[in-house]
Amino acid sequence: MITTVTDATFDRLVLRAELPVLLDFTADWCPPCRMIKPVLAEIAAEQEGRLLVAQLDVDENPATAVAAGVLGMPTLNLYVRGGVVAQIVGAKPKAALMRTIAEHLPAVVALSR
């Protein structure tokens, strides 16, 4: 399950999260954003309890997107203890996303193999 984040909930759900958070900055009108959504849903299901996968609609929540410096979509930020440890811009295959996550969270990927 992908968690929905808003400007109002960003601090609580992402910055203060106990788990690492993969946050997808997305928009309804963005075709690559729609393409990556099923991949993110798979990752969310496989990594449940180890990684929170979330999305934030940039049109409805511009303050967070601007503060994060998001210029293109999809942009995926990986947050650990409130800080960004990796950023992925553009739709990527699941294997590429998992490689990036593994660089920063090896236990997450190791548990899913």
N, C-alpha and C positions, 0 to 999 in steps of 0.2 A: 504494500500500500504506500502510495506517495502522499506525504503530508503537505498540505497547503500552508504556505507562509505568506503573511501580509506585512506591510510596514509596521502595523501595530503589534504583530506577534514575533517579528524577526529577532528581537533581543532575547526573548524567552525561549523560543523554539530552536534558534540557531546558535546565538552567542553563548547562552547559558546551558546548552544541551550537554547531557552527560555522555552521550555517544558522539562519535564523529558524524558530521552532517555533509552530505553531498547535495548542494542546493543548485537547482536548475533555474536560471533566470530565463523566462520564456514569454511568449506572446501567442495568442490565438491565431494571428494572421501569418505566423512564421512557419513555412513548410518544413524546414529542417527540425524545428522544435517538435512538430507533430511526428516526424519520423523517429525521433529519439525516445519519445514517451514510452513505447512498449519495452524498449531496452531498459529504461530506468525502472519500469515496473518489475521486470525480471530481477534486476539487481536488488531492488527493495525487498522482494520476496525471499531471495536467496540469502540476503545479509540481515534479515530481521533480527533485532536484538544485538547486532554488532555495528550497524551503520544505519543512520536515518537518511532516507532519500526524500528530498522535499522539492517543492517548486514554488516560484514566486512569479506572478504575472507582472511584467514590467509596466504595462499600460495602466493597470489598476493600482500599482504600488511603486511609483516612480522614485520616491525618496530613497528607498533602500538600493535600488538599481544605480542611481546616481552616486550614492555614497560608496558603493562597491566598485565604481568605475566601469560598469558594464557598457560596452560600446556596440557589441554585436551579439546576436542570438543564434542558437542557444549558447549561453555561457554557463559553465558548471564550476562552482567554487567548492573546494573541499575544505571544510572547517574542522579544526581540532582544537578543543578547549578555547573556542571563541576566536581563533585566528585562522586566516586563510593559509593553507600549506600547499595548495595546488590550484591551478585554474586551467580549464579546458574550454577552448572556444571552437564552436562548430559541432555539427553532428558527427560523432565517431562511432565505430562499431563497439560492441560490448567488450571484446578482448582488449581494445585500446583503452577503454575507460577503466577496466579492471587492472591493467598494467599500471596506470597512473595511480589508482587507489593503492595498489600493492606497494608502490614506492614509499608511501607514507604510512600505510597501515598493513604491514605484512601479515599480521594475525588474521585480519578480516578475510583476505583472499585464501590464506592457508586453510582456514576452517571450511571454506566452500568447495575445496577440491575433492 
